[in-house]
Amino acid sequence: MTDLSPVLAALADPSRRALLQRLAHGPATSGQLADLLPVSRPATSQHLAVLVAAGLVTTTVRGRQHWHSLAAAPFVEVERWIRMIMETWTSAPTLTTAALKEDRRDHAR
C-alpha cells in the first residue's frame, strides 16, 4: 500500500475539500476555483499546490489558463484502506461483558 500521509494531510483542510468537491463536477480553472474560497488567489494557489503534490489534482495549461481536474488513484487508495479497516473491524471477534468478567477473574487468581 502506498503512503497515504500526503493525501490524508491534504484532505484535512476544509478549503481543500471544498476545491475537491467542486472538481468532482468537472475541470475548473484556477480563477473559477479561487472564486469559491474566501481567501486570496495566492492562498488558493497554495491549496491547489498541496492537492497537486498529494496527487489528488492534475493541472493542464491551455494558453494562459490552468485547468484542474481530479485524479482518481489517490481516492481509490484511500477507499481501499478504509475498506480494509472496516472489514477487519466488522469481522473481528467481540468480547462480551461475561467474557470480560471471566477474564478479570482469571487474572485475579
C-alpha positions as a Markdown table, in Angstrom:
| # | Residue | x | y | z |
|---|---|---|---|---|
| 1 | Met | 0.0 | 0.0 | 0.0 |
| 2 | Thr | 1.2 | 3.5 | -0.8 |
| 3 | Asp | 1.9 | 6.1 | 1.8 |
| 4 | Leu | -1.4 | 7.9 | 2.4 |
| 5 | Ser | 0.1 | 10.6 | 4.6 |
| 6 | Pro | 0.2 | 13.4 | 2.0 |
| 7 | Val | -3.3 | 12.5 | 0.8 |
| 8 | Leu | -4.8 | 12.5 | 4.2 |
| 9 | Ala | -3.0 | 15.7 | 5.2 |
| 10 | Ala | -4.4 | 17.4 | 2.0 |
| 11 | Leu | -7.9 | 16.2 | 2.8 |
| 12 | Ala | -7.7 | 17.5 | 6.4 |
| 13 | Asp | -8.2 | 21.1 | 5.3 |
| 14 | Pro | -11.8 | 22.3 | 4.7 |
| 15 | Ser | -10.8 | 24.7 | 1.9 |
| 16 | Arg | -9.0 | 21.9 | 0.0 |
| 17 | Arg | -12.0 | 19.7 | 0.5 |
| 18 | Ala | -14.2 | 22.4 | -1.0 |
| 19 | Leu | -12.0 | 22.6 | -4.0 |
| 20 | Leu | -12.2 | 18.8 | -4.4 |
| 21 | Gln | -16.0 | 18.9 | -4.1 |
| 22 | Arg | -16.1 | 21.5 | -6.9 |
| 23 | Leu | -13.7 | 19.5 | -9.1 |
| 24 | Ala | -15.9 | 16.4 | -8.7 |
| 25 | His | -18.3 | 18.2 | -11.0 |
| 26 | Gly | -15.6 | 18.5 | -13.7 |
| 27 | Pro | -12.5 | 20.5 | -14.5 |
| 28 | Ala | -12.2 | 24.2 | -13.5 |
| 29 | Thr | -9.7 | 27.0 | -14.0 |
| 30 | Ser | -7.7 | 28.5 | -11.2 |
| 31 | Gly | -9.9 | 31.6 | -11.3 |
| 32 | Gln | -13.1 | 29.6 | -11.0 |
| 33 | Leu | -11.7 | 27.8 | -8.0 |
| 34 | Ala | -10.4 | 31.0 | -6.4 |
| 35 | Asp | -13.9 | 32.4 | -6.6 |
| 36 | Leu | -15.1 | 29.6 | -4.3 |
| 37 | Leu | -12.9 | 30.4 | -1.3 |
| 38 | Pro | -12.9 | 33.4 | 1.0 |
| 39 | Val | -9.1 | 33.7 | 0.7 |
| 40 | Ser | -6.8 | 35.4 | -1.7 |
| 41 | Arg | -5.8 | 33.9 | -5.1 |
| 42 | Pro | -2.3 | 33.2 | -3.9 |
| 43 | Ala | -3.8 | 31.3 | -1.0 |
| 44 | Thr | -6.0 | 29.3 | -3.3 |
| 45 | Ser | -2.9 | 28.6 | -5.5 |
| 46 | Gln | -1.1 | 27.2 | -2.4 |
| 47 | His | -4.1 | 25.0 | -1.6 |
| 48 | Leu | -4.0 | 23.7 | -5.2 |
| 49 | Ala | -0.3 | 23.1 | -5.0 |
| 50 | Val | -0.9 | 20.9 | -1.9 |
| 51 | Leu | -3.6 | 18.9 | -3.8 |
| 52 | Val | -1.3 | 18.5 | -6.8 |
| 53 | Ala | 1.6 | 17.4 | -4.6 |
| 54 | Ala | -0.6 | 14.8 | -3.0 |
| 55 | Gly | -1.7 | 13.5 | -6.4 |
| 56 | Leu | -5.3 | 14.4 | -5.9 |
| 57 | Val | -5.4 | 17.0 | -8.6 |
| 58 | Thr | -3.8 | 17.3 | -12.1 |
| 59 | Thr | -3.2 | 20.6 | -13.9 |
| 60 | Thr | -3.2 | 21.2 | -17.6 |
| 61 | Val | -2.1 | 24.5 | -19.1 |
| 62 | Arg | -4.1 | 25.8 | -22.1 |
| 63 | Gly | -2.8 | 29.1 | -23.2 |
| 64 | Arg | -2.9 | 31.4 | -20.1 |
| 65 | Gln | -5.4 | 29.2 | -18.2 |
| 66 | His | -4.6 | 26.5 | -15.8 |
| 67 | Trp | -7.3 | 23.8 | -15.8 |
| 68 | His | -7.5 | 21.5 | -12.8 |
| 69 | Ser | -9.1 | 18.0 | -12.6 |
| 70 | Leu | -9.5 | 15.3 | -10.0 |
| 71 | Ala | -7.1 | 12.3 | -10.2 |
| 72 | Ala | -8.7 | 9.0 | -9.3 |
| 73 | Ala | -5.8 | 7.0 | -8.0 |
| 74 | Pro | -5.4 | 8.6 | -4.5 |
| 75 | Phe | -9.1 | 8.4 | -3.8 |
| 76 | Val | -9.1 | 4.7 | -4.8 |
| 77 | Glu | -6.1 | 4.1 | -2.4 |
| 78 | Val | -7.9 | 5.9 | 0.5 |
| 79 | Glu | -11.1 | 4.0 | -0.2 |
| 80 | Arg | -9.1 | 0.6 | -0.2 |
| 81 | Trp | -7.5 | 1.5 | 3.1 |
| 82 | Ile | -10.8 | 2.4 | 4.7 |
| 83 | Arg | -12.5 | -0.7 | 3.4 |
| 84 | Met | -9.6 | -2.8 | 4.9 |
| 85 | Ile | -10.1 | -1.2 | 8.3 |
| 86 | Met | -13.8 | -1.6 | 8.1 |
| 87 | Glu | -13.6 | -5.3 | 7.1 |
| 88 | Thr | -11.1 | -6.0 | 9.9 |
| 89 | Trp | -13.2 | -4.2 | 12.4 |
| 90 | Thr | -16.5 | -5.8 | 11.4 |
| 91 | Ser | -15.1 | -9.3 | 11.2 |
| 92 | Ala | -13.1 | -9.2 | 14.5 |
| 93 | Pro | -14.5 | -11.2 | 17.4 |
| 94 | Thr | -16.1 | -9.0 | 20.0 |
| 95 | Leu | -15.8 | -9.6 | 23.8 |
| 96 | Thr | -19.0 | -9.8 | 25.7 |
| 97 | Thr | -19.4 | -8.5 | 29.2 |
| 98 | Ala | -19.4 | -12.0 | 30.5 |
| 99 | Ala | -16.1 | -12.9 | 28.8 |
| 100 | Leu | -14.5 | -9.7 | 30.2 |
| 101 | Lys | -15.7 | -10.6 | 33.7 |
| 102 | Glu | -14.3 | -14.1 | 33.3 |
| 103 | Asp | -11.0 | -12.8 | 32.0 |
| 104 | Arg | -10.7 | -10.5 | 35.1 |
| 105 | Arg | -11.4 | -13.4 | 37.4 |
| 106 | Asp | -8.7 | -15.5 | 35.8 |
| 107 | His | -6.2 | -12.7 | 36.2 |
| 108 | Ala | -7.2 | -12.1 | 39.8 |
| 109 | Arg | -6.2 | -15.6 | 40.8 |
